[in-house]
Each structure stands twice: as C-alpha cells, then as structure tokens.
C-alpha cells in the first residue's frame, strides 16, 4: 500500500502578483510499524495527579492574537472552518520533539517531514541513558547507542540543530530501581556526557556548536518522583548535586555548548511531585545563580487554556496557576530576576496543547480536559504561543511536543496521553482513522508549514 500526502490548496503572494493556486502531492513509502525497542519517552503530565484548587485572582490578560479567525458563511466538515491570519514565524526559533527509537524508514520519514514540510530548525531527542549503556559505564557498543549516533549525525547532515535531553540512569548506577531516576553518584552522569560528546563529536578541542550535538538538557522533569527515584534528595537541591558535575563535564569539552537545566513538570506539591515553582527556587538556593552561561528549562503546558490567559476560572483545570502557559512563564521570570538571572533566557524544551479530537475512545483517566480542545483550538493556541515567544526577548528556541507519537506502536488504541499532542495521526485527508495504515496531519502541522513561509498562505489546513 502506498500512502499519499496532499498539501492543502495554497496560493503564493509576491510583492505584486498573486500566484495561481496549486495542489502538491507528496508520496511516501508504506508506513512501518515500529518493532524496535519500546518508546523511551513518557508524557508531560503526571498521570492522575492534578494541582489542587487554588485561590482565584484576577489579572489582566495579554493582548489577543491580531487577526482573529473570521467565520466562513458555510463551513464544511472537511475544510478549515475559518480564515486564519497567521503570524510570520522564525523557523530558527522553533523545533519539535520526536522519538529516537525508530526504524531507519520511520526515522527517514520523520526527517522528511521536519525538513521539507515543517521546516523548523531544531529537533529534540530524549536520550535514555539506561539504553545507551545498559551494562557498564564505558559501553559504546550497544545497538541503541549506535542508532542514536547514526540518527544524530543524519539530522546534522540535513541541516538540523539537535537538542539532547539526557535522563533515566542505567541500573548499574542505581541502588534503588523503582521507576526512573538519577545515578547514586552524580559523577557517573558527568562521565557519560564526556564519553557521549567525544564519541559523537570525535574531534576534541573544537567548538561543538553546529557539530552533531547542539545543546544538552540535563535530565527531564526531576520534580516528578517517577523521574527521580534514587538516593539523591527529591528536591531542587538534590537536582543541583546532579547538575554541577554534568555542567563541568560539558564545559570541559565545549566552552559554548548551550546547557539547559531540566524542564520541570508544571504541578503542585503531592506525594509524587514537587511544585515546579518551589523546585526552581530550591535550585537557586542550592547555587544555580552562580551559572551565568546557561539556559533555564521550562515546560509551560496549558491544558485547555489559551497561551494569553492567566489564572483563574471555574470550568475545571483552570483553577490554579499551574494550568496556564503565561503563569508558568511569568513565575519563572520573576524567580530568575530575583536571583540575578534576568539576562538569562528560558528554553522551552516541551510545550503544546493536547486534543482527543477524532479519537474513538475516551481520554486516559485524569485527562478529561483533553476534550476541551478540538484540533483547531490546538492549532490556534500553539501558533499564538510561538508568536508570544518570538516577540519577547527572553526565549531561546521553543520545542513543540510532539511530532508523531500517535502513529507509533498502536498508542492511540491504548489511550496513551502522548498521542493527544501529536502532529501526525492515523487516517487520511485530515480525518482520524485509528485502524488505518495511512497517516494524516492535524491542522497545526500545516499551520506551521504556512507560518514559517512568509510568501505562502494556505487555503485550508486539513
């Protein structure tokens, strides 16, 4: 079976002339179901644990999107139900996260979509250290290590910048093996980073920026217990014990490589989590302020709330500041400024809006809010968030979560929350069909295509 991807009708605008509308058909090989080891990345929201009811307070919201959607007179079920004036976005400041544990064919297809369609300049790969070195600390011969090396170098050849997020220590480095967590000895991670940089960037002593690995995020959401089972304290101070030697290891190889603190999960204090704002303050109390050449990682997920909105409401999943993109950004900036880091930039290493639109089953328990967003809301909120981040001067490139999890390993039928964020879904012509072997795109996919091309405006996005 051969699937066809059809770019929606578009027209090109020059200084004077309006080009004729045209269809472009893109062919792709038959989709391969991933048979390689299981997907290595968990979802961004702690399952079943939501922030408690907060105290409402009223704050003036940010300015609305210029050029609000204009309803059409007679929308159809297959056409874009409104005309959208998109901002011109800078692809150099945009990226998308994708799974690294793919077959060669699936990786090539993902690369084609990132480079030819989305045309964003960054990809993020979360690297599970436990898969890279499952047996011993000097290991570089595992099949996964070599796959990662191959794919990183391929992405570089295609002109992409690669951000690696390193997490999930191997069992030989841990005495507590429940869930995922850091090594007992933080120096073990530092040694792995040294080996990784010298193996994948073999010419020592050079500036590594632009050569294979372009930025490193040290761990992922350590304020969630499921990511931090181990002997190090479950706190911002415990994280800084891991961060310091990792930072030194990277700087010993490259003086300019962007180093990013772990993006924290936006959540409150529970048995399984530490409030991310409290956690960031703990990091500063433990010495984060002494590092002036880093980026502060952030995961400003926003549930069903617009990127401009501020707390609070009464619908549900809107009664606490943790549920708001803008609140998370504002809180982090306030903490950074109070600790002398007002000139440092936030690096959004994960963000996005989930939608269960088109899926035949119900969202996973605790994620009923995914019904708040349809596929058009998902698209509009995300584009607006990119616009906000490209307007302010305190953001590094923003990484959208995620490209293709909805078409991997039957995750939709398993009601996996990661599929709700995916730009690609099973189906055809913009219609979700979980039984299909074909792949189609959510409207956000084509809105990004349009927004990074100033001379193009698509007529429709599904």
Secondary structure as GFF3:
##gff-version 3
##sequence-region A 1 462
A	DSSP	beta_strand	3	12	.	.	.	ID=ss1
A	DSSP	beta_strand	22	28	.	.	.	ID=ss2
A	DSSP	beta_strand	70	71	.	.	.	ID=ss3
A	DSSP	beta_strand	82	83	.	.	.	ID=ss4
A	DSSP	three_ten_helix	91	93	.	.	.	ID=ss5
A	DSSP	beta_strand	94	97	.	.	.	ID=ss6
A	DSSP	alpha_helix	104	112	.	.	.	ID=ss7
A	DSSP	pi_helix	113	118	.	.	.	ID=ss8
A	DSSP	beta_strand	122	128	.	.	.	ID=ss9
A	DSSP	alpha_helix	129	132	.	.	.	ID=ss10
A	DSSP	alpha_helix	143	157	.	.	.	ID=ss11
A	DSSP	beta_strand	161	167	.	.	.	ID=ss12
A	DSSP	three_ten_helix	171	173	.	.	.	ID=ss13
A	DSSP	alpha_helix	186	200	.	.	.	ID=ss14
A	DSSP	beta_strand	215	218	.	.	.	ID=ss15
A	DSSP	three_ten_helix	225	227	.	.	.	ID=ss16
A	DSSP	alpha_helix	236	253	.	.	.	ID=ss17
A	DSSP	beta_strand	258	261	.	.	.	ID=ss18
A	DSSP	alpha_helix	276	285	.	.	.	ID=ss19
A	DSSP	three_ten_helix	288	290	.	.	.	ID=ss20
A	DSSP	beta_strand	296	298	.	.	.	ID=ss21
A	DSSP	three_ten_helix	321	323	.	.	.	ID=ss22
A	DSSP	alpha_helix	325	338	.	.	.	ID=ss23
A	DSSP	beta_strand	346	348	.	.	.	ID=ss24
A	DSSP	three_ten_helix	368	372	.	.	.	ID=ss25
A	DSSP	alpha_helix	375	391	.	.	.	ID=ss26
A	DSSP	beta_strand	398	400	.	.	.	ID=ss27
A	DSSP	three_ten_helix	405	407	.	.	.	ID=ss28
A	DSSP	three_ten_helix	417	421	.	.	.	ID=ss29
A	DSSP	beta_strand	424	428	.	.	.	ID=ss30
A	DSSP	beta_strand	431	432	.	.	.	ID=ss31
A	DSSP	beta_strand	439	441	.	.	.	ID=ss32
A	DSSP	alpha_helix	443	451	.	.	.	ID=ss33
A	DSSP	beta_strand	456	458	.	.	.	ID=ss34
###
